[in-house]
Amino acid sequence: IQEQVKAIGESLVRNTAETGKLVNALTAPKGGGRWGEMTLRNVMEQAGLSGHCDFNEQVFDQTEDGRQRPDAVIHLPGGRQIVIDSKVSLDAYMNAANSGDPQQRAVHLKAHATSVQRHVDTLASKSYQSNLDERVDFVAMFIPGENFFAAALEHAPNLLERAYSRNVIVTTPSTLIGLAKTVSYVW
């Protein structure tokens, strides 16, 4: 257990360092999306899951409502799955970080919280549970940094309850690694 806790701590340190290095990349929509997907893959691999075996990335599924493409699907014993989506806009957060005016910063952080809430609603509306033949119990919404999630919670304290009520679990690198480690142990 001590080794696992140490590994999680080291992972958080690496992710925090990468967050600092990639601040400029986050301001570009494509760069930010790729960074989120890369962070998602790194977290799952650090937890001991293997790509194309324990999880797949960018899975396309054709449904009656059109195509769906979650960022990752973790495979569980018994044919169950965990769908993970990491498409969270960080534009408002970055605007807040770059703002010198406390009032403008608060406005941007509130917009960030609204954006995260809107993404919860969007994920819930995709109905992964019904479209994937009931193989999915919930969708994990991955936010690629603890600080992004903390800022959203500060301005939307009911965010977790709102997400849970829609079968969306909000995850960050530290919570997703715990979830993925559990899956790894189950396998």
ZIBELMO-V223032 format. One record per pair of residues at least 4 apart in sequence whose C-alpha atoms are under 7 Angstrom apart, sorted by the first residue. I is the first residue (numbers start at 1). GAP is how many residues later the second one is. D is the distance in Angstrom with one decimal. If there is no record, write none. Layout:
I;GAP;D
I;GAP;D
This chain:
1;4;6.2
2;4;6.0
3;4;6.0
4;4;6.2
5;4;6.2
6;4;6.2
7;4;6.0
8;4;6.2
9;4;6.3
10;4;6.2
11;4;6.1
12;4;5.9
12;162;6.9
13;4;6.2
14;4;6.2
15;4;6.0
16;4;6.4
17;4;6.4
18;4;6.0
19;4;6.3
22;4;6.4
25;6;5.2
25;7;5.8
26;5;6.0
26;6;4.1
26;64;7.0
27;5;6.7
27;64;6.1
27;67;6.8
28;4;5.9
29;4;6.1
30;4;6.2
31;4;6.1
32;4;6.2
33;4;6.2
33;54;6.4
34;4;6.0
35;4;6.0
36;4;6.1
36;50;6.1
36;108;5.5
37;4;6.2
37;34;6.9
37;49;6.5
38;4;6.1
39;4;6.1
39;105;6.4
40;4;6.4
41;4;6.2
42;4;6.0
43;4;6.3
43;130;6.3
43;134;5.7
44;4;6.7
44;5;5.6
44;133;6.4
44;136;6.0
45;4;5.0
45;5;6.1
47;130;5.6
47;133;5.7
47;134;4.8
47;137;6.9
48;133;6.7
48;136;5.9
49;5;5.5
49;135;5.9
50;4;5.2
50;5;6.5
51;4;5.1
51;5;5.8
52;4;5.0
54;20;5.9
54;21;5.4
55;17;6.7
55;18;5.4
55;19;4.2
55;20;5.7
56;16;5.5
56;17;5.4
56;18;6.7
57;14;5.5
57;15;4.2
57;16;6.5
58;11;5.8
58;12;5.8
58;13;4.7
58;14;5.7
59;10;5.4
59;11;6.0
59;12;6.9
59;13;6.6
60;7;6.6
60;8;5.7
60;9;4.7
61;6;5.6
61;7;5.2
61;8;6.5
62;4;5.9
62;5;4.5
62;6;6.4
63;4;5.9
63;68;6.2
70;13;6.5
70;14;6.1
70;15;5.3
71;13;5.9
71;14;4.9
71;15;6.4
72;11;6.1
72;12;5.1
72;13;6.7
73;8;6.4
73;9;5.6
73;10;4.6
73;11;6.0
74;7;5.5
74;8;5.0
74;9;6.5
75;4;7.0
75;5;6.3
75;6;4.8
75;7;6.7
76;4;5.0
76;5;5.5
76;107;6.9
79;56;6.7
80;55;4.7
80;56;6.1
81;54;5.7
81;55;5.2
82;54;5.9
82;56;6.7
82;57;6.4
83;53;7.0
83;56;5.0
83;57;6.0
84;55;5.9
84;56;4.6
84;57;5.8
84;58;6.6
85;55;6.4
85;56;5.1
85;57;5.8
86;55;5.9
86;56;4.5
86;57;6.1
88;28;6.5
88;31;6.7
88;55;6.5
89;26;6.8
90;4;6.2
90;22;6.9
91;4;6.2
92;4;6.2
92;16;5.1
92;17;6.5
92;19;6.0
92;20;4.9
93;4;6.2
93;15;6.4
93;16;5.9
93;19;5.5
94;4;6.2
95;4;6.1
95;13;6.3
96;9;4.4
96;12;5.0
96;13;6.0
99;5;6.6
99;6;5.6
101;4;6.1
102;4;6.2
103;4;6.3
104;4;6.2
105;4;6.1
106;4;6.1
107;4;6.3
108;4;6.1
109;4;6.2
109;42;6.7
109;46;7.0
110;4;6.2
110;45;5.6
111;4;6.1
112;4;6.3
112;40;6.2
113;4;6.2
113;39;4.1
113;42;5.9
113;43;5.9
114;4;6.0
115;4;6.2
116;4;6.4
116;36;6.9
117;4;6.4
117;42;6.6
118;4;6.1
119;4;6.1
120;4;6.2
120;43;5.9
120;48;6.7
121;4;6.2
122;4;6.5
124;42;5.7
124;43;6.9
124;44;6.7
127;4;6.1
128;4;5.7
128;8;6.9
129;4;6.9
129;5;5.2
129;6;6.7
129;7;4.9
129;8;6.2
129;9;6.9
130;4;5.5
132;4;6.7
138;29;4.8
138;30;5.6
138;31;6.9
139;28;6.4
139;29;4.8
139;30;6.1
140;28;5.8
140;29;4.7
140;30;5.8
140;31;6.3
141;27;6.6
141;28;6.0
141;29;4.8
141;30;5.8
142;28;6.2
142;29;4.8
142;30;5.6
143;5;7.0
143;6;6.6
143;28;6.1
143;29;5.0
144;28;5.8
144;29;6.1
145;4;6.8
145;27;5.9
145;28;6.4
146;4;6.1
146;26;5.8
147;4;6.1
148;4;6.4
149;4;6.2
150;4;6.1
151;4;6.8
152;4;5.9
153;4;4.9
153;6;6.3
158;4;6.0
159;4;6.1
160;4;6.0
161;4;6.0
162;4;6.7
163;4;6.4
163;5;4.9
163;6;6.2
164;4;5.3
164;5;6.0
171;4;5.5
171;5;5.4
172;4;5.7
173;4;6.0
174;4;6.5
175;4;6.3
176;4;5.9
177;4;5.8
178;4;6.2
179;4;6.5
180;4;6.1
181;4;6.2
182;4;6.2
183;4;6.3
